[in-house]
Amino acid sequence: MTSQKQMPETWGDYAVRILTGQWTPRDARYYIAVTAGVFWGLIALARISYPADHHYSIMSHTFSFLGSFEPKHNPEWWWIFSFAMGFWAISTVPHALFFGRTYALTAPRIGRAVTVFMWIACVGMFGVACFPDAHGAVIGNWEWTDIHEKAAVVGFLGGFAAILTMGGIIIRNLIRGTRLQPPFPKRILIPFGVWLAILILGIHFQVTWARMYPVLKARAQAAGLSFGSSWSESLHTVYGFPLWENLIIYAQFVFLAWSTLILADWLERRNQNR
């Protein structure tokens, strides 16, 4: 009986495998290192190119202000941020396929849901890349910022639904421990916990500020003092929206990368034990 030799993987086969999220642990490490380097390298360039006299800070500026061509933001180098967000959107597609395939092991419909949610997030991120957060008519009465805001909401909701679904399945599997053998490693709760903690804290401080602002404004007016808008008065404090928007974006990226590395290792051990 003759044994068939396994044909070496061609560059074309390798590219298809990588782009469809069929990763070994080594593949996952290389893919994340390269894509994170490109994305955060571009973000660093956008930050460096942001005019110093405009005083960019996560305490007062949203993530998208790096890519705004408004005169008060980054009118010359805004496009660097657009390239970064477009790259992140496209490079997240293999992650969506990887997560979908992995979570389909618990139930096919769960895998499909995770993939669809992540694709929605990718569409939203690509929309953020294409429509900067700036004023100026682009389609009829719609301004750039109008479409940008809607794309950002789509991206957030897609990512929120995907991560919450994955986190719920992880917790359910760890509690029951019978659906998958071996069960998901417990350390995967760390990236999910980081993301969830930042999300809960952000919601807490935003809701708290919504209650505080009318009271503070009324006190200032009673004392004959001027008081700014809810947005301006919250800047440079823990209640500012830009702070938590930036942090949740960072946490989403961390979850994406960290959980991929953990699951790639888990999948390899699972396949070796079958």
Backbone as a ProteinNet text record, in pm:
[ID]
protein_1_A
[PRIMARY]
MTSQKQMPETWGDYAVRILTGQWTPRDARYYIAVTAGVFWGLIALARISYPADHHYSIMSHTFSFLGSFEPKHNPEWWWIFSFAMGFWAISTVPHALFFGRTYALTAPRIGRAVTVFMWIACVGMFGVACFPDAHGAVIGNWEWTDIHEKAAVVGFLGGFAAILTMGGIIIRNLIRGTRLQPPFPKRILIPFGVWLAILILGIHFQVTWARMYPVLKARAQAAGLSFGSSWSESLHTVYGFPLWENLIIYAQFVFLAWSTLILADWLERRNQNR
[TERTIARY]
85.1	0	88.4	74.1	157.2	90.6	172.5	121.1	136.1	34.9	38.5	113.3	205.1	278.2	191.8	202.1	126.7	197.3	122.2	179.5	212.1	328.1	363.1	262.5	238.6	142.6	202.3	130.2	176	148	210.8	187.2	41.8	-18.2	-159.2	-249	-220.7	-298.5	-280.2	-155	-125.8	-202.4	-204	-273.7	-423.4	-480.8	-623.9	-653.2	-567.9	-588.9	-581.1	-485	-469.1	-588	-629	-736.6	-874.2	-884	-1010.9	-1008	-903.3	-898.5	-873.3	-812.5	-780.7	-637.1	-623.4	-492.5	-442	-312.6	-242.1	-204.6	-162.5	-118.1	-9.1	81.9	188.9	132.3	40.5	-24	-92.9	-165.1	-239.4	-144.6	-33.8	62.8	119.4	156.8	212.5	108.5	-12.8	-117.6	-148	-160.1	-192.1	-75.5	46.6	163	169.2	146.6	154.5	38.9	-82.9	-198.5	-201.1	-163.2	-158.1	-49.7	64.1	172.4	132.1	64.2	20.8	-84.7	-187	-296.6	-249	-182.6	-140.5	-25.5	50.7	151.8	87.3	-20	-92.4	-159.6	-216.5	-279.2	-173.8	-54.8	53.1	91.9	98.1	129.1	19.9	-105.5	-215.9	-205.7	-167.8	-153.2	-36.1	76.2	193.2	165.5	90.8	62.2	-44.5	-116.7	-221.8	-154.4	-197	-130	-116.9	3.3	30	-54.9	-82.3	-159.2	-308.5	-349.6	-488.8	-508.2	-397.2	-398	-485.8	-451.2	-527.4	-506	-615.3	-609.5	-732.1	-715.5	-831.9	-929.6	-886.1	-975.5	-1069.6	-1039.8	-1121.8	-1153	-1087.8	-1106.4	-1146.2	-1245.1	-1282.2	-1175.2	-1177.5	-1083.6	-1092.5	-1213.6	-1235.9	-1183.7	-1159.4	-1107	-968.4	-897.9	-769.1	-786.8	-905.5	-931.8	-1030.6	-1044.9	-1136.5	-1059.4	-1111	-1044	-1093.6	-1167.6	-1206.7	-1080.7	-1083	-965.2	-917.2	-1008.8	-970.2	-914.4	-914.5	-865.6	-740.1	-751.9	-633.9	-653.5	-660.3	-700.1	-604	-478.1	-380.9	-360	-357.6	-321.3	-435.5	-557	-673.4	-683.6	-637	-653.2	-575.1	-473.1	-398.1	-491.9	-576.8	-672.9	-770.2	-812.7	-904.3	-841	-713.7	-642.3	-636.5	-611	-601.1	-732.6	-843.2	-972.8	-1014.9	-984	-1014.5	-936.6	-810.3	-726.7	-781.3	-819.8	-872.9	-1000	-1086.8	-1211.7	-1183.6	-1094.4	-1065.5	-990.6	-895.3	-815.4	-893.4	-1010.4	-1093.6	-1179.4	-1196.1	-1277.3	-1225.4	-1093.4	-1045.4	-1072.4	-1067.5	-1102.6	-1247.9	-1335.3	-1477.1	-1494.9	-1423	-1432.4	-1371.9	-1261.6	-1198.2	-1291.4	-1345.7	-1435.5	-1561.9	-1616	-1736.7	-1715.3	-1602.1	-1570.6	-1547.4	-1483.3	-1454.2	-1580.9	-1664.6	-1784.3	-1893.8	-1879.6	-1973	-1956.8	-1845.6	-1825.3	-1923.4	-1971.9	-2073	-2211.7	-2237.6	-2364.1	-2346.7	-2383.6	-2365.1	-2427.8	-2545.8	-2612.6	-2536	-2466.9	-2385.4	-2269	-2204.8	-2095.5	-2140.4	-2256.9	-2308.2	-2339.5	-2397.5	-2433.8	-2308.6	-2205.5	-2081.4	-2020.6	-2018.3	-1962.7	-2040	-2172.7	-2255.6	-2236.3	-2235.1	-2215.9	-2081.8	-1978	-1846.3	-1839	-1907.9	-1913.7	-1984.5	-2088.3	-2157.6	-2061.3	-1981.6	-1881.5	-1781.8	-1741.4	-1647.4	-1706.1	-1833.8	-1901.2	-1903.9	-1935.9	-1937.9	-1801.6	-1696.1	-1561.2	-1518.7	-1557.8	-1522.2	-1596.8	-1720.3	-1795	-1728.7	-1676.1	-1601.7	-1480.2	-1414.5	-1297.2	-1334.1	-1447.7	-1487	-1550.7	-1609.8	-1681.3	-1625.9	-1530	-1468.8	-1570.4	-1533.8	-1618.7	-1595.3	-1660.6	-1641.3	-1767.8	-1780.6	-1896.7	-1874.8	-1983.6	-1979.4	-2072.5	-2153.2	-2250.5	-2179.2	-2230.9	-2172.9	-2278	-2397.3	-2508.7	-2635.2	-2682	-2801.1	-2778	-2867.2	-2854.1	-2769.4	-2724.6	-2643.4	-2499.2	-2445.1	-2306.6	-2218.3	-2088.2	-1993.4	-2013.8	-2028.2	-2040.5	-2167.6	-2275.6	-2401	-2382.1	-2318.2	-2295	-2191.4	-2090.1	-1986.1	-2045.9	-2133.3	-2192.3	-2273.8	-2349.4	-2430.6	-2341.3	-2233.4	-2140.2	-2073.7	-2039	-1976.1	-2070.8	-2199.2	-2298.1	-2310.9	-2315.4	-2323.6	-2201.6	-2082.5	-1960.8	-1959.6	-2004.2	-2007.3	-2106.7	-2227.3	-2330.2	-2290.9	-2228.6	-2183.1	-2077.4	-1978.3	-1874.9	-1930.5	-2021.6	-2084	-2158.3	-2239.6	-2317.1	-2226.4	-2120.5	-2028.7	-1956.2	-1899.4	-1821.4	-1912.1	-2031.6	-2122.5	-2167.9	-2191.5	-2230	-2117.4	-1995.5	-1881.3	-1857.6	-1866.6	-1847.8	-1951.7	-2076.9	-2183.1	-2160.6	-2115.5	-2088.5	-1970.2	-1868	-1751.5	-1794.1	-1869.3	-1914	-2003.2	-2093.8	-2184.4	-2105.7	-2006.4	-1926.5	-1843.1	-1787.5	-1705.4	-1789.3	-1913.6	-2001.4	-2046.2	-2090.5	-2141.5	-2029.3	-1932.3	-1816.2	-1842.6	-1956.2	-1987.9	-2002.1	-2028.6	-2051.3	-1923.4	-1814.9	-1686.8	-1587.5	-1511.4	-1405.3	-1276.3	-1172.9	-1174.4	-1254.3	-1302.9	-1376	-1282.1	-1341	-1258.6	-1166.2	-1043.9	-953	-1004.9	-989.1	-1044.4	-981.3	-857.8	-790.9	-855.8	-943.7	-1011.1	-1110	-1142	-1229	-1159.5	-1026.2	-953	-980	-957.6	-987.3	-1134.3	-1222.5	-1365.5	-1394.8	-1333.4	-1355.2	-1304	-1189.5	-1135.1	-1232.8	-1278.6	-1374	-1502.9	-1556.9	-1683.1	-1669.4	-1557.9	-1537	-1533.4	-1462	-1454.7	-1591	-1663.7	-1797.9	-1889.3	-1889.6	-1977.6	-1938.3	-1808.2	-1763.6	-1801	-1783.9	-1819.7	-1967	-2050.7	-2195.4	-2228.6	-2165	-2189.7	-2159.3	-2042.4	-2003.8	-2086	-2128.7	-2213.5	-2352.2	-2408.9	-2540.7	-2532.3	-2424.6	-2406.1	-2396.2	-2321.4	-2306.9	-2439.2	-2517	-2648.2	-2737.6	-2719.8	-2797.4	-2735	-2602.4	-2533.5	-2544.2	-2536.2	-2525.6	-2639.9	-2768.2	-2875.8	-2865.9	-2823.2	-2810.2	-2698	-2584	-2470.8	-2501.2	-2570.4	-2605.1	-2701.2	-2799.5	-2896.6	-2826	-2732.1	-2658.2	-2575.5	-2511.6	-2430.1	-2516.6	-2630.1	-2719	-2774.4	-2805.1	-2856	-2751.7	-2624.1	-2515.7	-2471.2	-2539.1	-2505.3	-2379	-2343.3	-2222.7	-2259.3	-2170	-2191	-2158.1	-2225.7	-2204.2	-2218.4	-2119.2	-2115.5	-2210.4	-2198.5	-2282.1	-2241.5	-2326.8	-2296.7	-2166.9	-2145.1	-2023.5	-1900.1	-1900.4	-1780.7	-1746.8	-1847.5	-1822.2	-1769.3	-1794.6	-1748.5	-1606.9	-1555.3	-1422.3	-1315.4	-1211	-1098.9	-1141.5	-1252.4	-1295.7	-1325.2	-1348.7	-1380.8	-1518.2	-1597	-1731.1	-1732.7	-1622.6	-1619.2	-1642.4	-1725.3	-1751	-1625.4	-1540.5	-1422.3	-1334.3	-1317.5	-1233.6	-1283.3	-1410.3	-1464.6	-1480.3	-1502.7	-1508.1	-1371.7	-1264.9	-1130.2	-1098.8	-1131.3	-1099.1	-1172.9	-1298.4	-1373.4	-1319.2	-1268.3	-1204.5	-1077.3	-996.3	-874.6	-909.4	-1011.5	-1050.1	-1101.2	-1171.5	-1221.7	-1106.2	-1005.2	-889.4	-816	-799.6	-732.5	-807.8	-940.5	-1019.5	-1000.5	-1006.9	-994	-862.2	-752.4	-620.1	-595.9	-622.5	-590.1	-671.9	-802.9	-886.2	-854.6	-810.5	-769.1	-650.1	-551.7	-433	-468.9	-556.4	-596.7	-672	-766.2	-848.1	-768.7	-670.5	-587.2	-508.8	-453.8	-384	-479.7	-598.4	-697.9	-740.7	-761.9	-803	-696.9	-570	-463.9	-459.1	-471.1	-471.2	-593	-705.1	-828.7	-812.8	-755.2	-738.3	-636.4	-534.9	-433.8	-490	-589.9	-647.5	-760.2	-798.4	-910	-863.1
-118.6	0	123.2	206.7	325.5	443	518.8	639.2	758.8	844	963.2	1074	1135.6	1247	1372.4	1445.8	1569.9	1675.8	1735	1836.1	1961.4	2022.8	2145.8	2257.8	2340.8	2449.8	2557.6	2595.4	2701.9	2837.6	2940.9	3075.8	3116.1	3071.1	3102.1	3037.5	2909.4	2838.4	2902.9	2942.1	3006	3137.3	3217.1	3346.1	3326.5	3227.8	3200	3156.6	3071.1	3021.8	3135.3	3225	3336.9	3431.9	3463.4	3560.6	3505.7	3374.5	3315.5	3276	3318	3296.4	3153.6	3072.1	2933.9	2930.6	2974.6	3003.3	2897.1	2872.6	2803.1	2910.7	2870.1	2971.8	3063.1	3006.6	3088.3	3187.4	3140.2	3229.1	3345.3	3312.5	3415.1	3518.9	3473.7	3568.6	3660.7	3604.4	3686.3	3782.8	3731.4	3816.4	3934.1	3907.1	4013.6	4111.2	4060.1	4148.5	4243.7	4190.3	4273.7	4373.5	4324.2	4414.3	4518.5	4478.6	4575.8	4679	4633.8	4727	4828.5	4781.7	4873	4969.8	4916.9	5002.4	5106.5	5061.6	5156	5243.3	5195.8	5281.8	5398.8	5369.6	5476.5	5571.2	5515	5599.7	5689.7	5634.9	5716.1	5829.4	5799.8	5904	6011.1	5967.8	6064.2	6152.1	6090.2	6167.3	6264.5	6219.7	6305.8	6422.1	6394.7	6498	6596.6	6562.9	6652.2	6779.5	6896.1	7020.9	7035.3	7065.7	7074.7	7181.9	7292	7400.2	7368.9	7250.6	7208	7118.3	7081	7015.5	6890	6792.8	6667.4	6593.4	6543	6462.4	6372.9	6250.6	6162.3	6213.6	6308.6	6367.7	6470.4	6513.6	6618.3	6595	6497.2	6472.4	6326.7	6306.6	6169.8	6109.4	5978.7	5906.8	5959.6	5988.4	6029.5	6169	6250.8	6384.9	6379.5	6266.4	6250	6251.9	6213.5	6206.7	6310.1	6418.9	6525.9	6634.5	6673.9	6780.5	6919.3	6927.7	7057.7	7139.9	7271.5	7355.3	7343.4	7314.8	7305.7	7168.5	7075.6	6940.7	6907.4	6827.3	6780.5	6802.7	6928.6	6958.9	6909.6	6888.2	6848.9	6697.8	6631.7	6489.9	6399.2	6444.4	6367.8	6232	6223.3	6102.8	5983.2	6010.8	5899.8	5816.7	5885.4	5815.7	5734.2	5788.1	5715.2	5586.9	5593.8	5473.2	5372.3	5421.5	5333.1	5261	5334.7	5273.5	5179.1	5216.1	5127.2	4997	5009.4	4889.6	4803.4	4865.8	4788.5	4714.7	4782.8	4719.6	4596.3	4610.8	4500.8	4387.6	4423.7	4321.1	4248.7	4300.3	4233.8	4124	4125.4	4023.3	3882.1	3855.4	3720.9	3685.1	3784.8	3759.9	3713.2	3777.8	3739.9	3594.7	3553.5	3415.1	3318.6	3359.2	3276.1	3257.4	3365.8	3357.3	3280	3305.7	3234.3	3085	3044.1	2901.6	2840.3	2915.3	2863.5	2849.3	2953.1	2948.3	2860.5	2826	2730.5	2592.1	2567.8	2439.6	2422.9	2535.3	2527.4	2509.3	2579	2567.8	2644.6	2584.3	2652.1	2790.9	2806.7	2937.7	3043.9	3002.2	3096.1	3144.9	3053.4	3090	3187.1	3160	3249.4	3386.9	3389.6	3517.8	3600.4	3537.7	3608.4	3665.6	3585.8	3631.8	3750.5	3742.3	3851.3	3978	3964.7	4081.7	4149	4068.2	4125.6	4188	4131.1	4192.9	4328.1	4335.7	4464	4566.2	4522.7	4612	4658	4566.6	4602	4705.6	4689.4	4786.4	4923.3	4924.9	5051	5117.6	5039.8	5095.9	5148.4	5077.6	5123.5	5252.9	5263.7	5387.4	5503.7	5479.2	5582.1	5626.5	5531.3	5563.5	5649.8	5619.8	5689	5825.5	5844.9	5969	6030.8	6122.4	6184.9	6263.3	6283.6	6357.9	6507.6	6562	6702.8	6756.4	6887.6	6951.2	6970.1	6991.5	7006	6906.9	6955.6	6869.3	6765	6642.7	6535.4	6465.9	6442.7	6383.3	6459.9	6543.8	6623.9	6712.7	6702.7	6779.8	6708.2	6589	6512.7	6563.5	6588.2	6629.3	6508.6	6528.6	6421.3	6364.4	6454.9	6411	6332	6360.3	6287.1	6139.1	6113.9	5975.2	5910.5	5989.7	5938.5	5888.3	5967.2	5929.2	5801.2	5788.7	5667.8	5546.2	5564.5	5453.5	5412.3	5510.4	5480.2	5401	5437.4	5364.7	5221	5203.7	5068.9	4986.4	5047.2	4976.9	4937.6	5030.9	5000.5	4889.4	4898.9	4799.1	4660.6	4656.1	4527.6	4465.4	4546.6	4496.4	4459.4	4542.2	4515.7	4382.6	4360.3	4236.7	4114.9	4128.8	4016	3978.9	4078.4	4051.1	4000.5	4059.7	4015.1	3871.3	3836.4	3699.2	3602	3638.3	3550.8	3536.9	3649.2	3643.1	3556.4	3567.5	3485.9	3337.8	3303.8	3162.7	3110.2	3195.2	3153.8	3121	3212.1	3191.8	3068.2	3053.3	2937.2	2807	2806.3	2685.4	2652.7	2756	2733	2683.2	2730	2687.1	2542.6	2512.8	2377.9	2278.3	2321.5	2238.8	2108.8	2097.1	1971.8	1986.9	2105.3	2124.2	2105.1	2158.6	2146.4	2075	1986.5	1918.8	1931.9	1992.1	2057.1	2187.5	2235.4	2362.2	2477.9	2593.7	2711.4	2736.7	2780.1	2810.1	2928.4	2920	3023.5	3160.4	3162.3	3291.4	3376.4	3316	3394.8	3493.3	3471	3565.9	3699.2	3702.1	3826.3	3933.6	3906.7	4011.5	4050.3	3952.2	3985.4	4071.3	4038.4	4115.5	4257.4	4275.1	4410	4493.7	4436.4	4507.7	4539.8	4442.3	4461.7	4565.2	4562.9	4658.7	4801.6	4823.1	4956.9	5001.3	4908.2	4941.4	4982.5	4905.4	4934.8	5066.1	5088	5213.1	5332.5	5317.6	5425.7	5460.2	5357.9	5381.1	5447.1	5398.8	5454.7	5604.1	5642.8	5783.4	5871.6	5816.1	5894.5	5917.1	5812.3	5825.1	5918.5	5904.7	5990.9	6137.2	6163.4	6301.7	6357.7	6273.2	6318.5	6363	6303.3	6342.1	6463.5	6470.8	6578.3	6712.3	6710.2	6834.6	6932.6	6890.5	6987.7	7050.4	6971.9	7023.3	7126.4	7093.9	7185.7	7313.2	7298.6	7415.2	7506	7445.6	7524.6	7600.2	7536.5	7601.8	7718.2	7697.1	7804	7922.6	7895.9	8003.8	8078.2	8005	8069.3	8160.8	8125.8	8208.1	8315.7	8322	8422.8	8392.1	8264	8222.3	8160.7	8175	8112.4	7964.1	7885	7739.8	7690	7613.7	7567.4	7452.2	7397.1	7284.2	7159.5	7059.1	6932.2	6873.9	6886.7	6833.7	6906.8	7039.6	7116.3	7107.2	7104.2	7101.1	6965.2	6861.3	6727.7	6697.4	6778.7	6752.4	6766.3	6686.5	6683	6635.2	6563.6	6498.3	6352.5	6273.6	6132.8	6115	6222.5	6214.7	6243.9	6283.1	6319.9	6201.7	6222.5	6115.6	6075.1	6168.7	6127.5	6026.6	6043.4	5950.9	5808.3	5786	5649.9	5596.6	5683.8	5638.2	5584.2	5657.1	5610.5	5479.5	5471	5351.1	5228.2	5243.3	5127.1	5080	5172.9	5133.6	5055.7	5104.5	5032.3	4892.7	4886.8	4759	4661.5	4713	4625.9	4565.8	4647.6	4595.9	4491.5	4519.1	4425.1	4292.3	4299.6	4176.7	4096.8	4166.4	4100.9	4024.9	4091.5	4030.4	3923	3954.7	3864.4	3735.9	3748.7	3628.7	3543	3605.7	3528	3439.5	3495.4	3418.3	3302.2	3328.4	3223.8	3112.7	3150.3	3050	2971.5	3035.8	2963.4	2853	2881.6	2779	2668.3	2708.5	2610.4	2518.7	2576.4	2495.9	2393.6	2434.3	2340.9	2224.2	2253.2	2145.7	2055.3	2116.5	2037.2	1942.8	1991.8	1908.6	1796.3	1826.8	1724.1	1611	1642.9	1542.3	1461.9	1496.7	1424.7	1293.9
0	0	0	-99.6	-112.9	-44	23.1	90.5	-1.3	-1	-83.7	-11.4	-83.7	-26.2	-26.6	82.9	91.2	8.6	-82.5	-169.7	-88.8	-116.2	-44.6	-77.9	17.8	0.3	-88.7	-191.8	-280.3	-216.6	-272.5	-221.5	-238.8	-349.4	-372.3	-268.7	-239.8	-137.4	-0.1	26.3	155.4	168.7	62.3	65.8	88.6	19.4	36	178.7	232	368.6	470.2	452.6	545.8	534.9	414.3	394	429.9	443.7	487.4	634.9	704.5	848.8	891.9	806.5	843.6	896.7	1021	1077.3	1173.6	1165	1271.6	1374.7	1494.7	1591.4	1535.7	1458.9	1401.5	1299.8	1216.9	1120	1190.9	1298.2	1372	1429.5	1485.8	1542.9	1436.1	1320.8	1213.5	1157	1138.2	1079.8	1172.1	1300.7	1395.9	1407.7	1408	1417.8	1298.4	1179.8	1058.9	1052.5	1072.5	1059.9	1171.4	1293.5	1403	1377.2	1325.5	1295.1	1190.7	1085	979.6	1032.1	1099.2	1146	1246	1352.6	1456	1409.1	1310.9	1250.2	1177.7	1102.8	1033.9	1133.3	1239.3	1341.1	1406.2	1432	1489.5	1394.7	1265.1	1167.1	1164.7	1172.6	1176.3	1299.9	1412.2	1536.4	1527.4	1473	1460.4	1365.5	1258.8	1158.5	1204.7	1310.6	1362.2	1412.4	1365.8	1405.1	1556.8	1602	1744.9	1812.7	1741.1	1802.5	1810.7	1760.1	1773.7	1896	1960.3	2091.8	2096.1	2011.6	2013.2	2144.7	2200.5	2322.8	2326.5	2376.1	2387	2492.8	2574.1	2673.4	2612.7	2490	2428	2280.7	2219.4	2076.2	2052.9	1969.1	1934.5	1843.8	1831.2	1744.8	1601.9	1556.7	1418.2	1387.2	1488.1	1463.1	1399.5	1417.3	1349.6	1197.9	1151.5	1007.8	959.1	1033.6	992.6	918.3	801	726.6	765.5	875.9	928.6	960.7	936.9	967.5	1111.7	1204.4	1345.4	1383.1	1288.1	1318.4	1237.2	1132.3	1059	908.7	866.5	727.8	620.2	653.4	551.5	544.1	659.5	662	708.8	696	740.6	672.8	548.5	468.3	524.5	608.4	669.4	756.6	832.7	917.9	833.6	719.9	631.9	581.8	543.8	501.7	616.4	737.7	853	878.7	878.1	905.2	793.4	669.4	557.8	568.9	608.1	626.2	739.1	850.6	963.2	923.2	848.4	804.9	718.9	621.6	529.8	601.3	686.2	754.2	863.4	899.6	999.5	937	805.7	739.4	767.1	755.3	792	938.3	1026.5	1166.8	1176.9	1100.3	1103.4	1061.3	959.1	912	1014.2	1075.5	1178.5	1297.9	1349.6	1464.4	1429.7	1309.8	1269.7	1263.7	1207.6	1196.4	1334.9	1423.1	1557.4	1639.7	1640.4	1723.8	1663.3	1535.7	1475.3	1537.8	1604.3	1672.7	1788	1842.6	1948.7	1888.5	1778.8	1705.3	1574.9	1460.8	1332.1	1326.9	1386.4	1379.2	1457.8	1563.6	1640.1	1553.6	1484	1395.1	1288.1	1228.3	1124.1	1181.9	1301.7	1364.7	1392.9	1446.5	1476.1	1348.8	1242.5	1115.4	1061.5	1062.3	1010.5	1093.5	1225.1	1311.9	1282.5	1264.4	1237.9	1099.5	1003.3	871	877.1	958.5	977.8	1036.3	1133.4	1192	1085.8	997.7	890.6	796.5	761.6	674.3	740.9	870.6	942.7	945.9	973.5	977.4	840.6	736.1	601.8	569.2	618.1	600.4	671.9	791.9	865.8	785.3	718.7	637.5	516.6	456.6	332.5	357.1	474.6	503.4	632.3	618.6	736.9	820	944.5	1036.7	1016.5	913.6	877.9	812.4	814.1	753	602.6	531.9	387.3	321.2	227.8	160.4	75.5	80.6	1.4	-83.1	-27.3	-101.6	-64.5	-155.8	-127	-6.1	90.5	214.2	319.5	287.5	382.2	379.6	497.9	508.9	537.9	520.8	548	688	784.5	923.7	950.5	874.3	892.4	859.3	744.9	703.5	794.5	832	921.2	1052.6	1111.9	1240.4	1229.1	1120.3	1101.1	1078.5	1002	979.8	1110.7	1194.1	1322.6	1412.9	1411	1491.4	1441.7	1309	1251.3	1292.6	1282.7	1320.6	1466.8	1552.4	1695.6	1726.6	1671.1	1700.6	1649.4	1532.3	1479.7	1570	1609.9	1699.6	1836	1887.1	2016.9	2014.3	1911.2	1902	1887.2	1806.6	1785.9	1914.7	1982.5	2103.5	2215.3	2227.6	2332.6	2307.8	2180.8	2147	2180	2139.3	2166.7	2317	2389.1	2533.5	2600.5	2556.4	2614	2590.1	2469.2	2437.3	2518.9	2536.3	2615.8	2758.7	2819.8	2957.9	2968.2	2873.4	2874.6	2863.6	2775.3	2757	2879.6	2943.5	3061.5	3178.8	3187	3296.5	3276.6	3154.1	3127.7	3100.7	3019.9	2994.9	2922.4	2852.9	2785.7	2634.8	2589	2446.5	2365.7	2416.3	2348.6	2438.5	2381.6	2454.9	2375.6	2430.2	2561.7	2557.6	2671.6	2673.8	2642.5	2615	2589	2708.3	2683.1	2794.7	2876.2	3005.6	3092.9	3069.7	3021	3002	2893.6	2812.8	2710.5	2771.7	2900.6	2970.1	2994.4	2989.6	3018.3	2913	2781.6	2682.7	2680.2	2701.5	2706.6	2828.8	2942.5	3064.5	3052.1	2986.9	2965.8	2883.5	2772.6	2686.9	2761.8	2833.8	2904.2	3015.6	3087.1	3195.6	3142.4	3032.4	2974.2	2922.5	2861.3	2812.4	2927.4	3035.2	3149.1	3215.9	3233.7	3293.7	3206.6	3075.5	2984.2	2992.3	2991.7	3002.1	3135.9	3241.7	3374.9	3379.7	3331.1	3339.2	3245.1	3130.7	3040.7	3101.3	3160.4	3224.1	3345.2	3422.9	3539.7	3498.5	3392.2	3345	3293.4	3226.5	3176.7	3292.3	3408.7	3526.5	3597	3594.9	3664.6	3593.5	3461.4	3385.9	3412.9	3407.3	3433.5	3572.5	3670.1	3807.2	3814.9	3755.7	3756.9	3679.9	3568.6	3488.6	3564	3630.6	3707.4	3820.4	3888.5	3996.1	3943.6	3827.6	3768.5	3729.2	3667.2	3626	3746.3	3854.2	3975.6	4037.8	4018.4	4071.7	3973.8	3859	3759.6	3681.8	3674.9	3603.8	3469	3374.8	3244.2	3254.1	3172.9	3174.7	3032.2	2987.9	2850.1	2823.3	2702.3	2662.6	2738.6	2731.4	2796.6	2743.9	2614.3	2552	2603.7	2595.4	2631.2	2779.1	2863.5	3006.8	3054.1	2976.3	3016.7	2969	2876.2	2822.3	2929.9	2915.4	3009.5	3148.3	3153.2	3276.9	3246	3349.3	3330.7	3267.5	3259.6	3202.9	3052.8	2995.1	2854.2	2761.2	2660.5	2563.2	2486.7	2441.3	2363.6	2435.8	2566.6	2642.6	2627.7	2650.6	2649.4	2508.7	2412.1	2272.8	2230.8	2265.6	2233.9	2304.3	2432.6	2510	2458.6	2417.9	2370	2235	2155	2028.2	2055.9	2150.3	2187.1	2239.7	2325.3	2385.3	2280.4	2179.7	2073.6	1995.2	1967.5	1894.9	1978.6	2108.5	2197.9	2203	2214.5	2217.2	2088.8	1976	1846.4	1836.5	1872.8	1859.4	1964.5	2088.7	2199.9	2193.6	2170.2	2166.1	2044.4	1935.2	1818.2	1851.9	1919.7	1957.1	2049.6	2146.5	2240.4	2169.2	2082.2	2013.8	1910	1846.8	1749.6	1819.3	1936.6	2014.2	2057	2101.8	2147.3	2032.9	1914.9	1799.5	1761.6	1767.3	1731.8	1831	1960.3	2059.8	2042	2009.3	1989.2	1871.1	1763.2	1644	1666	1747.8	1776.4	1862.2	1945	2034.6	1971.8	1850.8	1788.5	1728.3
[MASK]
++++++++++++++++++++++++++++++++++++++++++++++++++++++++++++++++++++++++++++++++++++++++++++++++++++++++++++++++++++++++++++++++++++++++++++++++++++++++++++++++++++++++++++++++++++++++++++++++++++++++++++++++++++++++++++++++++++++++++++++++++++++++++++++++++++++++++++++++++

